[in-house]
């Protein structure tokens, strides 16, 4: 239990951020799963652009680390090229 007012505020902020970040990450994973299930190259390229933009957005918000986003984008690019 927090003993100071600032610690109580920090707990409230942390809870709000965790909920927000969780929804961001869930959406990201859903986008990647949708990308994985497609077999059409044109549709895959479309989804790739959307997913890459979303990863960049998460990186700028600080939800995702830059290297993690870069590695994920690279992996997705390789999957598109394999189609």
N, C-alpha and C positions, 0 to 999 in steps of 0.2 A: 504494500500500500504506500502511495506517495505521502511524504511527510510535509512537503512544501507546496505552496500554490503553483510555483513554476513547474514542479514535477507533475502535479495534477493536470496542468495545461498540456504538458508534453505527452501524457498518456492519451488525452483526448485527441491531440493532433495525430499521434501515431495510429490510433484506431481508424480515424478518417482516411489517412493515407493508405493504410493497409487494405481497406475496403476498395478504395479507388484503384490502387495498383493491381489488386486481384482481378478486378473487372477488365482492366487493360490487358493483363496477361492472358486471361481466358479468351478474350476476343482474338488476340494474336495467335494462340494455339488453334482456335477454330479456323482462322484464315489459312493457316499452314495445312491443317487437315483437309480443308476444301481444295487447296492447291494440290495436295498429294493424290486426291481421288480423280482428278481430271486426266483425261488421256488425249484431249485435243490440244495441239500445240498453240493455236491462236488464243484459245481460252486460257491456257496456262500462262502465256505471256501477259495477258490482261491481268490475271490474278497476281502474277509476279510483281507488276508495277504497283498494284494496290497494296500488296503486302510489304514491299520495300518502302513505300511512302509511310505506311503505318509504323514500321520498325524505326524509321528516321524520326517520326513524331515521338515515339516512346523514348528514344535516345535523348532528344532535346528536352523532354520533360524530366529526365533523370530516372525513369522507371527501369530502363534497360541500359546496361553498360555498352559503350561504343564498340568494343571488340566483339562482344556477344552478338550485337546486331550485324556487324560486318561478316562474322562467320556464318550466321544464319542466312544472310542475303547471298553469300557465296555458294552455300549449299543449295539454295533454291535455284540459283542460276545454273548450277551443274545439272539439276534435275530437268530443267527446261531443255538444256542442250542435249540431254540424253533421249528426249522424245523424238 
